Amino acid sequence: MESIDNTIALNFTNMSSARVMWEYLRRNYQCSNDVHICQMELSLTVLSQESTNIKEFYYSIILISNEMDTIDDTSNPPTTFNTVLKV
């Protein structure tokens, strides 16, 4: 407990196990991915082939889709390329 900042460690005094402590930390300090997800969805929405060839356009879609797949967000199902194709 000495390696934990005192302001955080005070919250652990009534906790019965390390698991309870980790759950507390996850719940209170986890970053939300909502903004990142919205940015990726917007990128897909505004993506346009314009003057790029089909191969470059396809790779742009794949890059965004793969980035969306790596987002760890249990409140939203993972996006796959098949899902993107439906949009």
N, C-alpha and C positions, 0 to 999 in steps of 0.2 A: 504494500500500500504506500510505501514511501516514494515510489516513483510516480504516483498520481498527484496531480495538483490538489492542494487542500480544499479548494472550493468544490471540486468534484468528489473527492474522497468523503466529504461530510455526508453526501447522499447515500453512501454505502453502509453507514453504521448500523442500520436496521435490516440489512439484507442478509438472508440466510445462506446463500451459496454463490459461487462464482457465476453459475448459469444465470441467476437472477440479476447479478451485476452486469453481465454482458448484455442481457436483454434490455436492461435499463439504458445502457450506453447506446445500443442499436436504436432503440426507440427515440431517444432524445437527441442524438447527434448524427443520425443518418441524413444524408442530403437527398432531397427530392429530385427525381429525374424529369419532372413534369416540363420544365422549361426546355431541357435538352430534347425531349420527345417532340414538343411543339415546334422547335427549330427544325428538326429533321422532317417532320410532316410538312412544314412550310417549304422546305427545300424541294421536296418531292412535288409539291403542288405547283410551284413556280418554275420547275425545271422545264426547259424547252430545248428542242434539238437545234433550232436556229441553223447556223451554218456548219455545225459539227456533223461528221459522218455518223452513220447509225451505230458503228462499233464504239466510238467515243461516247455517244449518248447512252448506249446500253451500259457501258462501264460506269458512267456517272450514276445511273440508277442503282447499279449493284453496290457501289461504294456507300451510298446513302443507306440502302437496305441493310448492308452488313453492319454499318455503324448502329443502326436501330436494333439489330439483333443482339448487339453486345451490351445494350443498356439493361442493367439489372433492375427491373421494376416489376414487382409482383402484382401491382394493381392493374397493369396493362399486359395483355398477352403479347408474346414476342411477335414482331413483324417479320414475315418471311418474304422472299421475292415473289412467291405466288400471291400473297396478300397484296403486295404492291401492284402486281399486274391487274388485279381486280379493280383497283382505283383508276 
